[in-house]
Amino acid sequence: MFLMKKIVGQMLLPLPLCLELIGIGLLLLWVTKKRWLGKVLVSVGFVLLTALSTEAISGRILQTLESQYVPLTSSQIQTLSVPSKSSKSPQIVVLAGGLTGDPTLPLHLQILHASRERLLEGIRLYRLLPGSQLILTGGIGFQPVPEATVLSRVAQTYGVKKSDIVLEVQSRDTKDHPRFVSALVKDEPFILVTSAYHMPRAMKLFAKYNLFPLPSPIGHWKPERTFSIWSWIPGSSGLRLADMAMHEYLGMTWAWLQGQI
């Protein structure tokens, strides 16, 4: 089921989906008499691919996710850094964002960009909150080593004490994180660190387990230039943004169908 979900999800992302529409349309044009349907599918695929390749459109779609949660403010962090006598510093839960799968690379490059952003934000909060712990999540997916294990190694190179790191290596997917994290945080408050576009789905999944962390989104997309004529020119950057947004909306749809949110 895990592998099948990944394959189907990949086929429904913008580029594969548009190519599928265009391919089926061309097949109908060449080998069947339903030329009108072939023309429609090719046209829809082309228009959709062009639209989703422009930052002006795909960037706005991504921002519908990223704008739901804002980064922690300095005042919020300062309040958390001075816990009362009856409480302690919140734990910091960092959701893994994938590995490169290449052990020959330097350690910090063995984790994908999303993982690096999330981990660095977790380390920043860890240093600002004395007495806190880093809970790193991520089990074995398509790599032989748990994601959390690699994240831990990277964190230690940045000065995080091994004794302040807790590993959760059982989860294989986003839906698994809250189930295993709940046993680690219990009823204690905690901060959840993940990519801004991923935060809405993560918060919904955690809420299903009656966990309501303080969100600390990271990696917000910012256009290199203000929206102008250039942002309407199709390119790979726009398609990448559409890819991230579609992945999240598909994930939320699947989680809703499965009763996970």
N, C-alpha and C positions, 0 to 999 in steps of 0.2 A: 504493500500500500504506500509506504514511504517513497519508494522509487517511482511508482506509477504517478503519484501526486506531483513529484518533481518534473517528470517528463511532460505530463499534461499541462502543468503550469507554464513550463518553458514554451510549449507550442502556442499558448494563448498570449504570449507577450507581443508587443507591437510589431516588431520586425517579422518574426515567424508567421504571425497571424496575417499580416498584409501580404506576405509572399505566398501564403497558402491560398488566399483569395485570388490573387493574380494568377497563380499556377492553375487552379481549378478553372478559372475563367478562360485561360489560354487553351486548356484541354478541351473545353466545350466548344471553343471557336474552331479548333482544328479537326476534331474527330466526331462531333455531333451536329445535329441540325438546330440545336438550341443556341444559336448565335446571339440572340438578344440577351439571354441569361449570361453568356460568357462576357459580353460587352459590359453588362452591369457589374459583374464581379471584378473584372479588371479595373473598371473605372473606380469602384468603391475602394479597392485595395490601393490603387495609386493615390487617390485623394486622401485616404486615411494615413498612408505612409508619409505623404508630403506634409500634412497637417501636424502629425506627431513628431516630425523631425525639426520643427521650428520651435525655438526656445520661447517665443511669445505665447505659444499654446501649451506646450508640455511643461514649461516652467510654472505657469499658472496652475496647471493641474497638480503638480507636485506641491505647490504652496498651500493648496487646500488641506494637505496633510500636515505640513510643517508648521502652519500657523495655529494649530490647535493647542500646542503647548509651547510656552516661552522658556528660555534658559533661566536658571536660578539667578536671582539678583544678588549683589554684594551684601545687601542688608539681610537677605534670607540666610545666606551662608554664615554671616557674622552671628546671627541669632542661634544657628545650629552649633556654632563653634564654642558656645558657652552654655553647655547643658546644665540643667538644674540638678540639685542634689539627688532628686528622685529619678533622674534619667541619665542616660549616657549618650555619647555621640552616635548618630544613626549609622547603620551599616550601609555600604555603598555596593549596590548590585550592578555589575557591568555585563550586558548581554553580548556574547561573541558575535562577530560579523563575518566569520569565514577565514579560511587559511588558503595560502597560495598552493600548498602541496609540494613545495620545492625546498627540501631540507638543506640544499647547498647554498641557499641565500643567507645573508646575515640574519640573525635572529629576528630583528624588528621588521624585516621584510618578508618573513614567513607568514605574517598575518595580513589579510587584505586591508585596504584603505579604511573601510568602515570600522574594522576591529581596532585599527590604530587610533582613529579619532575617539572611539568610545573608551578605550583603555587610557589614553592620555587625559581625558576628562575625568575618569575615575581616579587617576593618580593625583590630579590637581585637587579634587575634593578631599581625597585622603590626606593630603598635606595641610589643607586648610582646616580639617576637622580632627584635632588630636584625640586619640583613643578610638578612632574609627577602624573598621576592617573593610577590606575589599573582598567581595564575593564574586568570583569570576565563573561564569556559566558557559557551558558548551561541551557536549560529549563527542562521540565519534560519529562523524557523518560519512563522507567519502574518503576521509584521510585516516591513516592508522593510529594517529595520536589525537587525544581529545583536544578540542579547541581551547578549553580552559587551561589545560596544562601548558600549552605554548604561550598563552596570554600571561600566565604566571611567571614563566621564564623571562619574558620581556619586561614585565613589571619589576622584577628583581634587579634587572640591569639599570632601571631608573631609580633605584634606591628604596623600593618598597620592601619592608622586612617580610621574610617568608612566614614568620609567625603571625603576621597581620593579613595573610591571604587565606581565604577559604575557597576550595574548589568544588564546583558542582559539575560532574562529568557524566551524568546520566542522560541529560536531555539531548535529543537529536534534532528537535525542531522548536520553533517559537512557542508552540502550544505546550511543550513540555516544561518550559522554564518556570512558570508559576507553581506547578505541582511540586517540583523538587526544591525550589527556593523557599516555599512556604515552610518546609521542615527545618530550614536553616535560620530564617528570621523570626519564626514563631510569631509572637505578638509585638515584637519590637518594631519601631519605626525604621524605615529605610529609604534610601534614595535610589531611584532607578535611572541608570544611564544607558541610553541607546540613541541611534540616529533619529533626527527630528522627524523624518518621514515615516519611521517605523514606530514611533512612540504611541500614536493612537491605537494601533492594533495591540501593542504590548500592554497598554494600560487596560484595555478591555479584557484581555485574557487574564490579567492579574486580578481584576475586579471580580471575575467569576469565582475566584478562590477567596473572596473577601479580603483581598490585599489591596491597599490603597497607598502606594508609595508616593513620595514626592518626586515628580518627574524632573529629570535634568537632560533635556534633549541637546544633541550636539550635531555639528555638521550641516547646519542650515545652508541651503543653496542660495547663492547670491549671484545675480547676473554680472558678467564681467563689464557690461555697459548697461546703461539704462535702456529700457525697452524702446527700440527705434526701428528704422527700416531694416537694420542688420539682424535684428532678432527674428525677423520674418523669413530669413533665408534658411532653407533646410540644411541640416548638418548632423553629424554624428553626436554632437553634444546635446542637441535637442532630443534625439532618439534615446540617448542614455537616460535623460530625465523622465521621459515617458515610460521607459522600461522600469525604473524604480517605482514610479507611481502606480503603474499597472500591477506590478508584483504585489504591492501592498493591498490594493483594492481586491485583487483576486484572493489574497490571503484572508482578508476580512470576510469576503463572501463565503469562502470555504469554511471558515471558523463558525460563521453564523449558521450555515447549513448543518454543521456537525453539532450545534448547540454548545460550542465552546465560548461563545461571547453572547 
